[in-house]
């Protein structure tokens, strides 16, 4: 009977639909070529690339809305029971790699933390950084006042949801969403440079 092929379980939470994406991949497949692990919603994907002596990951982040580029040694990626990669802005984990049981357990704990944070944000108006959130919301308001928010489906009707460290803009016609990060001073700079915001809508 042939030996079981070694595998790694990889998990992250999609920043768009907020569901956990947990996938088991063989080490041979991961090492053979760069791999993308997409969320079933199709709006995010985690990337894994083996290099000479390290592994590079591109991790979509639920907390700050950005993609984190992180690396670890090949040995750690292959052998550790559970590796955790964190969002620098929030200090919270955004990706796990390791054995199936350990990764599932860590992801379950992260889901509970996310639920608690979002509940607290809704009840108490708590944000990762109150000043950053205030500035980002102010810029969004200014852009909206200039009629600068629209969707690729053609609609200019939209609503928004304020999260712990981001703001979601949602098209009223097609339901598409665009996430505006609101976690760091760089996020203020980014939105200050924008005259318009385009929600990526579904094709008509």
C-alpha positions as CSV (number, residue, x, y, z in Angstrom):
1,X,0.0,0.0,0.0
2,X,1.6,3.3,-1.1
3,X,2.4,5.9,1.6
4,X,-0.1,8.7,2.0
5,X,0.8,11.8,0.1
6,X,1.8,14.6,2.5
7,X,-0.6,17.6,2.6
8,X,-1.1,21.0,4.1
9,X,-4.4,22.6,5.1
10,X,-4.7,26.3,4.4
11,X,-7.4,28.7,5.7
12,X,-8.4,32.3,5.4
13,X,-11.6,34.3,5.7
14,X,-12.8,36.0,2.5
15,X,-12.9,39.8,2.9
16,X,-15.8,40.0,0.5
17,X,-18.4,37.4,1.6
18,X,-16.9,36.7,5.1
19,X,-17.0,32.9,4.8
20,X,-14.0,30.8,5.8
21,X,-12.1,29.1,3.0
22,X,-10.3,26.0,4.2
23,X,-8.6,23.8,1.6
24,X,-6.3,20.8,1.8
25,X,-3.5,20.7,-0.8
26,X,-0.8,18.1,-1.5
27,X,2.8,19.4,-0.9
28,X,3.7,18.2,-4.3
29,X,1.1,20.3,-6.0
30,X,2.0,23.3,-3.9
31,X,5.7,23.0,-4.7
32,X,5.3,22.3,-8.4
33,X,3.8,25.7,-9.4
34,X,2.2,28.8,-7.8
35,X,-1.3,27.9,-6.5
36,X,-4.4,30.1,-6.1
37,X,-7.0,29.1,-3.6
38,X,-10.1,31.1,-4.5
39,X,-13.2,31.7,-2.4
40,X,-16.3,30.1,-3.9
41,X,-17.8,33.6,-4.2
42,X,-15.1,34.3,-6.8
43,X,-14.1,37.7,-5.3
44,X,-10.9,36.8,-3.5
45,X,-8.1,34.2,-3.7
46,X,-5.1,33.3,-1.6
47,X,-1.8,32.7,-3.4
48,X,1.0,30.3,-2.5
49,X,4.4,30.1,-4.2
50,X,7.3,27.9,-3.3
51,X,10.7,29.6,-3.8
52,X,14.2,28.2,-3.2
53,X,14.2,28.1,0.6
54,X,11.0,29.9,1.5
55,X,7.3,30.1,0.7
56,X,5.6,33.3,-0.3
57,X,1.9,33.9,0.3
58,X,-0.6,36.6,-0.8
59,X,-3.3,36.7,1.7
60,X,-6.6,38.7,1.3
61,X,-7.3,40.3,4.7
62,X,-10.8,40.6,6.2
63,X,-9.6,43.2,8.7
64,X,-7.8,45.9,6.7
65,X,-9.1,45.1,3.3
66,X,-5.7,44.8,1.8
67,X,-3.6,41.8,0.5
68,X,-0.7,40.9,2.8
69,X,2.5,39.6,1.2
70,X,4.1,37.3,3.8
71,X,6.9,34.7,3.7
72,X,8.1,31.8,5.9
73,X,10.8,29.2,5.6
74,X,9.9,26.1,3.5
75,X,10.8,23.9,6.5
76,X,8.2,25.7,8.7
77,X,5.6,25.6,6.0
78,X,6.0,21.9,5.5
79,X,6.5,20.7,9.1
80,X,4.8,23.1,11.6
81,X,1.5,21.8,13.2
82,X,0.0,25.3,12.7
83,X,1.4,28.5,11.3
84,X,-0.5,31.8,11.8
85,X,0.0,34.9,9.7
86,X,-1.3,38.2,11.1
87,X,-2.6,41.6,9.9
88,X,-0.2,44.3,11.0
89,X,-2.9,46.9,11.2
90,X,-5.3,44.9,13.5
91,X,-2.9,42.4,15.1
92,X,-5.4,39.7,14.3
93,X,-4.7,36.5,12.3
94,X,-5.6,36.4,8.7
95,X,-4.3,33.0,7.5
96,X,-3.4,29.6,8.9
97,X,-1.3,26.8,7.4
98,X,-0.7,23.4,8.9
99,X,-2.3,20.2,10.0
100,X,-6.1,19.8,9.3
101,X,-7.3,19.6,12.9
102,X,-5.1,22.5,14.2
103,X,-6.1,24.8,11.3
104,X,-9.8,24.0,11.7
105,X,-9.6,24.8,15.4
106,X,-7.7,28.1,14.8
107,X,-10.1,29.2,12.1
108,X,-13.1,28.5,14.4
109,X,-11.5,30.7,17.1
110,X,-10.9,33.4,14.5
111,X,-14.5,33.3,13.4
112,X,-15.7,33.8,16.9
113,X,-13.3,36.8,17.3
114,X,-14.7,38.3,14.0
115,X,-18.3,37.9,15.2
116,X,-17.5,39.5,18.5
117,X,-15.6,42.5,16.9
118,X,-18.4,43.1,14.4
119,X,-21.0,42.9,17.2
120,X,-19.1,45.4,19.3
121,X,-18.6,47.7,16.4
122,X,-22.3,47.7,15.7
123,X,-23.3,48.2,19.4
124,X,-20.6,50.6,20.5
125,X,-19.4,52.2,17.4
126,X,-15.9,50.9,18.1
127,X,-13.4,50.9,15.2
128,X,-9.8,49.8,14.9
129,X,-8.8,53.5,14.7
130,X,-11.5,56.1,15.3
131,X,-9.6,58.9,13.6
132,X,-8.9,57.0,10.4
133,X,-12.5,55.8,10.2
134,X,-13.7,59.4,10.6
135,X,-11.4,60.7,7.9
136,X,-12.3,57.9,5.5
137,X,-16.0,58.4,6.0
138,X,-15.6,62.1,5.5
139,X,-13.8,61.5,2.2
140,X,-16.5,59.1,1.1
141,X,-19.1,61.7,1.9
142,X,-17.3,64.3,-0.1
143,X,-17.0,62.0,-3.1
144,X,-20.7,61.2,-2.8
145,X,-21.5,64.9,-2.7
146,X,-19.8,65.3,-6.1
147,X,-21.9,62.3,-7.4
148,X,-18.6,60.4,-7.7
149,X,-19.8,57.0,-6.6
150,X,-21.2,54.6,-9.2
151,X,-21.3,51.0,-10.2
152,X,-20.1,49.3,-13.4
153,X,-23.6,48.2,-14.0
154,X,-24.5,51.8,-14.5
155,X,-26.3,52.5,-11.3
156,X,-25.5,55.5,-9.0
157,X,-27.8,54.2,-6.2
158,X,-25.8,52.7,-3.3
159,X,-25.7,52.0,0.4
160,X,-22.9,51.5,2.8
161,X,-21.9,49.5,5.9
162,X,-19.3,50.6,8.4
163,X,-17.1,47.7,9.7
164,X,-14.4,47.4,12.3
165,X,-11.6,48.6,9.9
166,X,-13.3,49.2,6.6
167,X,-16.4,50.6,4.8
168,X,-18.4,48.5,2.3
169,X,-20.2,50.3,-0.5
170,X,-23.0,48.2,-2.0
171,X,-24.8,48.8,-5.3
172,X,-28.6,49.1,-4.8
173,X,-29.3,47.6,-8.3
174,X,-27.0,44.6,-8.7
175,X,-25.8,44.0,-5.1
176,X,-22.1,44.2,-5.9
177,X,-19.7,45.5,-3.2
178,X,-16.5,47.4,-2.9
179,X,-14.5,47.5,0.3
180,X,-12.7,50.7,1.3
181,X,-10.0,50.0,3.9
182,X,-10.1,52.3,7.0
183,X,-7.4,51.0,9.2
184,X,-4.2,53.0,8.8
185,X,-3.0,56.5,7.8
186,X,-2.1,55.0,4.3
187,X,-5.9,54.3,3.8
188,X,-6.6,58.0,4.4
189,X,-3.9,59.0,1.8
190,X,-5.4,56.5,-0.7
191,X,-8.9,57.7,-0.6
192,X,-7.8,61.4,-0.5
193,X,-6.3,60.8,-3.9
194,X,-9.5,59.5,-5.4
195,X,-12.1,61.7,-7.1
196,X,-14.5,58.8,-7.8
197,X,-15.3,55.4,-6.4
198,X,-16.3,52.6,-8.8
199,X,-18.2,49.6,-7.4
200,X,-17.3,46.5,-9.4
201,X,-20.8,45.4,-10.5
202,X,-22.0,42.3,-12.1
203,X,-22.3,42.4,-15.9
204,X,-25.8,43.2,-17.2
